[in-house]
């Protein structure tokens, strides 16, 4: 079995040969984040890939993320090292299901979280991320808005806008596992430490948070904060970057249950094999891609300051 250092060198060498850019989500294994050209949240990574001078995108994340890269970079080859790396939340909604919901709510604009399939994005009005969901929802100018597929993100938006928000009943199993009791226990063990929550957490957990952020927002806040100890309410993979940025600070995971098995499927061996064989290509049908791209581009425009 090769050492991680040797695998990383081989990956970087082959990536240069293939003119490939390697992307790693903040929830990936630490060694995967370390070998990547860019780390971050799903949409930020896809945007970085779209502007990168590369022919190949190796997306170390889950399927919907690779799809987003393929939507925004149709001229590039997008590889997903593990095709079985899916997202339970994204699987909780289908294009057919969303179309039915639209029929039941005529005239109500649909804001869809990027944690969704290309097919679902294609039948939406605009996409959002956890960072810009409130801003995007307000940008619709509608009195009533339908958010899909995350009920928890939708309820966070509802708290922060005067619009009426209705939602699809989906959720992230990893974030859903974090409970009020978990947070209270972490706070009792770390008195005075701020608690940061991701808006995919349950509303009652989000209500306990000192700050509510996307993964990128958490990383920025922790880097600039004077807090010596911070309680983190999102998937444990984020701790890798937090510790790299702030080695003198102490980061406490609010619960050991904050673990996504899909995000941990990808190994260095998988990345190397994907580059060697140029297999596991993620492709989005052109008619779907064009419609999905419009929702992503509208989001990017609405999210600009």
C-alpha angles and dihedrals in degrees: 000000000000121000119251090245093055092045090050092052091050091048093050092047094049092044089057090048092049093042087237131159117212119214126191127188119228090250096057124108113284094246090053091052090049094054094048128101090217134020125188144092122329102263096039088055093050090050090049090051092049091056096040121105094240140120096205132045118201105196114198099195136067133312101268090053093055088048091054089052090050090049093052096037107038092159093059131075110244118204126193107197091208114035089188091063099108137159120242092205092052088050091056092076134048132192089247091052093049092048089054090050089052090053089052091050105040116195094010111128116234119225110192126197114236086240089089140089124274089247091057092046088052093062094044130090099226138349130230140191127219087258098053103026094111094047093046092048091051090048090066090069089212125137091220125035132183115219123197145230105344115069092188095054088046092054090049089053090047089057091053103045136051090226121107107252124201121179152194113253099242130124146173108260092208095054092037089063092066109098137192089249090056092053094046090051092050091049092049090052093046107036114199095012114133117241118222118197133192113228089238087073121098114281092245089055093046088052089062094053125110088206134010116212147158114245092267090047091052092051092050093046094049092048091055099036124102090213111121094202125035129184110220122211104191140071113317095239089080090069090075094065093037091056092046091052096043110023093168094056126085118230120196121197107225089223137000085228089076093099129122112204092196092057090053098051096089116088132181088255089057092051092049093048092049090054093044097049099027087220132134091062114180111217129181119201109250098240090051093042094054093051093043091049090058091058092049094046091049089052093050090050094046091047095057117108 
